[in-house]
Structures are given as structure tokens and as C-alpha cells.
Amino acid sequence: MNKNKLSTFSPEQLPKHVAIIMDGNRRWAKARYLPKLEGHRQGVKAVRRSVEGCLDLGISTLTLYTFSAENWKRPADEVSSLMGLLAHHLKRELAELVKEGVRFQAIGRIGQLPTLIQELIGELEESTRHNNQLRFNIAVNYGGRQELTDAARSLARDVAQGGLRWEDIDDDMLASRLTTHGQPDPDLLIRTGGDFRISNFLLWQMAYTELVFLPIFWPEFDAHHLRQAVEEFTRRERRFGAAN
């Protein structure tokens, strides 16, 4: 698609919440005979471009699938390098996020992450909690099935303790126990890397999300690709199960 032919969007056309599965860092590096970690380093630059692109378009929420609960199965040296890269960039991004009005939040089983990363996440969340230009979530040590399991346990605990009747549990109550409670569900999911699946990401929240798959690796992603995906989103008819 010609960059010059991309549309200008009105606010009502835009997705409120964009979620991205950032796939292809290792394959990008392999294709260039580079170490896997270099693919991840270049992927961090694409993260910055995606944040800036959402700020430019006026999208209110961005959620990036950063490290899944299943990623612990990767080689130990790669996991260690990824944790180090995450810690480095959490430190580095603080001043920039505050300056740009971005509110940061990490979703997932954060308590299982290394202590340093937990502390950095807490500092970023506290420092940006009053910002309102963009809600920026990173899903780290995250899995959709695990999130639903944790929500079910939370409700079961309340029932067992007598504070909740099981027959009062409904969709809204379960949603209130998810890590994204208080945020809109994703309108648009973008996946790079060439695979066509959602990989245990935001399973509850993506019941009616529009899916766009881009045939590029994540380190190549930029604001133009974001606009391409948003333009595709604007052409979709969203019925949410109803008739035309």
C-alpha cells in the first residue's frame, strides 16, 4: 500500500484499544545472521514506534504481548537475556513516559518475575498513574488461561468465605477480576511474524476483537504499519453478534 494513500481517521473511526502480538524477533535476526538478542533489541525500538504511533493517532489504550507464561520454556540463556533487556528498558523509559503523558501498567503474574523487575514496574506504575494521553500495558509473564484461572480462584475464595453468592456471579463480575478491569476490551489485534493465531493472549477480552495479521517481523514494525492496520479496521463492519 502506498504510504501517501493512507486515510486520515476521524476519532469515531479509531479503535479505542489496540493489542499487539509482537512476533518475529528471532526470525528477523536469523534471516540477517545476527544473534537472537539483537532481534529482541531491535524489537524494543519497534515498541517505541508503536507507542509514538498510538499517541499520534489518538488511540487511548495499547497492550503489547511482551513475555508470555509459556516463554519460560525457552533456553535459560535467552530468558535471562530477555529479563535483562526488560529491566534495562524499564529503567530507561521512565522519564520519557512521564513526559509524554503515558500511563504504564504491567499485566500478568508479576509476583513471579525477578525482584528488580517487580520494583521497576511498581515505580513506573506509580510515577505515571495520573497520566492520561495513552494507557500503555505490557503483558509480561502473562497467559489468558492463567488470567481466567486467577479470576475464578478469586471468585471462589469470596464464595468460600461467605462474601459472595455463586448465583450472583456474572460476566461483569468475572471481568472485574481480570488484570485489565476498568479498561475497554481490545477493538483491534495486530499480529506480526506471519502466524495466524492469538497464542493465549487476552482470551476473555478478545471475544469481538478484529484481527489483522501483518506479513512482517516485529523489528520492522513502524507507524505506517500501525496506520495500515487501523485503516483495515475502519473497513470492517462490527456487529457483535447482531444482524446488519
Secondary structure, DSSP 8 states (H G I E B T S, - for coil): --GGG-----GGGS-SEEEEE---HHHHHHHTT--HHHHHHHHHHHHHHHHHHHHHHT-SEEEEEEEEGGGGGS-HHHHHHHHHHHHHHHHHHHHHHHHHTEEEEEES-GGGS-HHHHHHHHHHHHHHTT--SEEEEEEEEE-HHHHHHHHHHHHHHHHHTTSS-GGG--HHHHHTTSTTTTS---SEEEE-SS----TTSSTTTTTT-EEEE-SS-GGG--HHHHHHHHHHHHTS---TTS--
